[in-house]
Amino acid sequence: MLVQNQIYALNYQSQYFRVAQNKSVLNDNCDTCTCNPNGETSCIPLICSPCKEGSYTYKTPDCKCVCKQCTPGSKLCKTSQTCILESQWCDGVEHCPDDEINCDHEEGKPNLSC
């Protein structure tokens, strides 16, 4: 939407920003958004470099990429980039897409012990 003097109102998820043509603004998801001359908003997501094995990517509130490790007693789920308690890994309940793969129990039956 053209406002005046080549200043555009960028609408992203019901939030409006005043942005000069060909200038960008970061949104809450760390996407870089630009208001095009035709009034359309285009956003490019922040893509972080991969972290070393056993670490996951965390976006800070100021849109920096940081590699973090899971806390002791938890294990990284590579697919979802979340940490799962080791006690929940291979317990018969899927907590993330990776945790019930290659387990020593029959599929669908919890690996319970007394």
C-alpha positions in Angstrom: 0.0 0.0 0.0 1.5 3.3 -1.1 1.5 5.9 1.7 3.4 8.9 0.3 6.9 9.9 -0.7 7.8 6.3 -1.6 7.1 5.1 1.9 5.1 1.9 2.2 3.1 0.3 4.9 4.3 -3.3 5.3 1.6 -5.5 6.6 2.8 -8.7 8.2 0.5 -10.8 10.4 -1.7 -7.7 11.1 1.4 -5.6 12.2 2.2 -2.5 10.1 5.6 -1.1 9.6 6.6 2.1 7.7 9.3 1.0 5.2 10.9 3.0 2.4 10.9 1.3 -1.0 13.6 -1.3 -1.4 14.4 -1.2 2.4 13.8 -4.2 4.7 12.7 -4.8 8.3 13.0 -7.9 10.5 9.8 -9.4 11.8 9.3 -11.4 15.0 10.3 -14.6 13.3 13.6 -13.1 12.1 12.4 -13.0 8.5 13.7 -10.1 6.4 10.6 -8.4 4.9 10.4 -5.9 2.1 7.5 -3.9 0.7 7.5 -4.0 -3.0 6.4 -1.1 -5.2 3.1 -2.9 -6.1 2.2 -3.0 -2.3 3.0 -6.7 -1.8 5.1 -7.9 1.1 7.8 -10.4 0.6 9.6 -12.1 3.4 12.8 -14.2 3.4 13.4 -16.5 6.4 16.6 -16.4 8.3 18.6 -19.5 7.6 21.2 -20.4 10.1 24.3 -22.4 9.3 24.3 -26.0 10.5 25.7 -26.7 13.9 28.2 -29.4 14.7 27.0 -32.9 15.6 25.0 -33.0 18.8 24.1 -29.3 18.8 21.0 -27.5 17.6 20.4 -24.0 16.1 18.7 -21.4 18.4 17.6 -18.0 17.1 18.2 -15.3 19.8 15.6 -12.5 20.3 17.8 -10.2 18.3 17.9 -12.6 15.3 21.4 -14.1 15.8 22.0 -17.8 15.2 23.6 -19.6 18.1 24.5 -23.3 18.4 23.4 -24.9 21.7 23.7 -28.3 23.2 21.1 -30.2 25.1 21.3 -30.1 28.9 22.8 -33.1 30.7 20.2 -35.9 30.9 18.7 -35.0 27.5 19.3 -36.0 23.9 19.0 -34.1 20.7 16.2 -35.1 18.3 17.8 -34.2 15.0 14.6 -34.0 12.9 12.8 -31.5 15.1 15.9 -29.9 16.6 14.5 -30.3 20.1 15.9 -31.9 23.3 14.2 -34.9 24.8 14.9 -36.4 28.2 17.0 -39.5 27.9 14.4 -41.3 30.1 11.8 -40.6 27.3 14.0 -41.9 24.5 12.8 -45.3 23.3 10.0 -45.5 26.0 7.3 -46.5 23.5 5.9 -43.0 23.2 6.9 -40.8 20.3 8.2 -37.5 21.7 9.9 -36.5 18.5 10.2 -38.1 15.0 13.5 -39.8 15.9 13.1 -41.2 19.4 11.3 -44.5 18.7 13.5 -45.6 15.8 15.9 -48.5 16.3 14.7 -49.3 19.8 15.0 -52.7 21.5 11.2 -53.0 22.2 8.4 -54.2 19.9 6.7 -51.5 18.0 3.8 -50.0 19.8 4.7 -51.5 23.2 6.4 -49.4 25.9 9.9 -50.5 27.0 8.9 -50.7 30.7 11.1 -52.1 33.4 10.6 -52.5 37.2 
